[in-house]
Amino acid sequence: MAEPSTITVSSVAGAAKAAEGNSANAMQPASSDGLVLA
């Protein structure tokens, strides 16, 4: 339902935080937005 651009931005932001070693923290806001998991 979300625009592809929105999902892409979330994925990039999650990947950036995962690179910092905060993959767990990156997954929490993603699930809250419901873009990556949904």
N, C-alpha and C positions, 0 to 999 in steps of 0.2 A: 504493500500500500504506500510505503514511503518512496520518495523519488530515488532513482538509482544513484544520483549525485549525493544524496544524503547518506545512503548506506556506504558509499565509497569513502566519504569523509570520515564516517565513524570507524570504518575499517582501518584507514590510515592512522587515525588518532590512536586506535587500540594497538596497532602494530608499533607505533612510536613509543607508547608507554610500555609495551611488552619488551621492547628493546632495552628499556631502562631497567628491566627486571621487575616491573610492576604489573605483570600480566594479570594477576589476580585482581588488582585494583582496576585495571582496564576493562575487565569483564563485568564488573559490578555496574558501572554507569551505562554500559552497553545494554545490559539486561533491563535496566531501569527505563531506558529510552525505548526498548522493545524493537529496535531496528535490526540488530545483528541476529538476535535469537528468533525473532518473529519472522 
